[in-house]
Amino acid sequence: MLSFWYQEIIGGAVFALGLVLVWRGGELGLERAGRRRLVVLVGGLVALAALQFALQWAAMR
């Protein structure tokens, strides 16, 4: 379970850095199209993290 948190912390930091770079490039924002892209990116991150957590937790049972 420790590897899950390690991967999520490191991966989340890299993801956040990428979001900052894309935000500064003008592709993300709080307006309509930018907000949709932001929701898709963060939603994808949460979905994959949930899938990884479920698969690792199921293997421990």
KARASUL-V118394 format. One line per field, one symbol per residue. ss: DSSP state (2 for helix, 1 for strand, 0 for the rest). Layout:
ss: ???
This chain:
ss: 0222222222222222222222220000000222222222222222222222222222220
